[in-house]
Amino acid sequence: MDSPSHLRATAQAYDAVAVRYAELVRDALDGLPLDRAVLAAFAELVRTAGGGPVADMGCGPGWVTAHLRDLGLDAFGIDLSPAMIALAREAYPDLRFEVGSMLAPGLADGRLRGIVSWYSLIHLPPPEVPSYLAGFRRMLAPGGHLLLGFFESGGGPVAAFDHKVTTAHRWPIDGLAASAREAGFVEIGRMLREPCEGERFRRGRLLMRNGEHPG
C-alpha cells in the first residue's frame, strides 16, 4: 500500500536536503544545554525502569539516536527518508536505522521501553497526531516513556508555518499534552525554552509515561 501523500511529500522533501540538513544538525545539541538536560532526564527514567529498546521516531541523520546511545540507551532510529537513513548508517555504523513510518515500524505491541519524537510529529496534519500518539502508546511497554520535542505556538492554536524543509505546525503545549493524555499517557514534566540565536519560535518538550503500570 502506498504511503499517504503527505508522508511521501515529507520523505521527498527531506531526501532533497539530506546532506545539508545533516551538516546543520550534527553538533546542534552542543549549544543547547536545556535540550540535553531533557534528553538526559528521559534516559535516566528509561534506565531506572530497567532499560530496553528505545526508538527515535523520525530520526533524520541519526544525531539524536547517537546522543541517546551515549546516554546509555539501547537506541535505534526510524525515518521516512531513505537519504536520511543512508546518512545515519554512514555516520553511526554501530547503530540500527530503518526506513519506515512512525506508525508502522514493524514492532510488536508493548516492546519498546522508550520513544523519542524530536520534531517529527510537527509535519503531520494536526488531526492525525492523536492516532500517532495512540500508536506510540501501543508500542510502549507498560510504564514506558515518551519524549516529544516540538515548536510551541505561544499558547495560541495549532498553526502551520513555513518550515525550511516542508510544511510544519506549531503546537500549544497544553493542547499537545491533552492529546497525549487522551491517548493514555501520564505527564511527568514539561519544558518551554525561548528561541536561541537563529531560531524563530519557542520550543516545547513533554515527558510522558505510558499510563499502564507494570503488573
Beta strands, then each sheet from edge to edge (+ up, - down):
strand 1: 53-57
strand 2: 74-79
strand 3: 96-99
strand 4: 112-118
strand 5: 140-151
strand 6: 159-161
strand 7: 168-170
strand 8: 185-193
strand 9: 203-210
sheet 1: 3+ 2+ 1+ 4+ 5+ 9- 8+
sheet 2: 6+ 7-
end
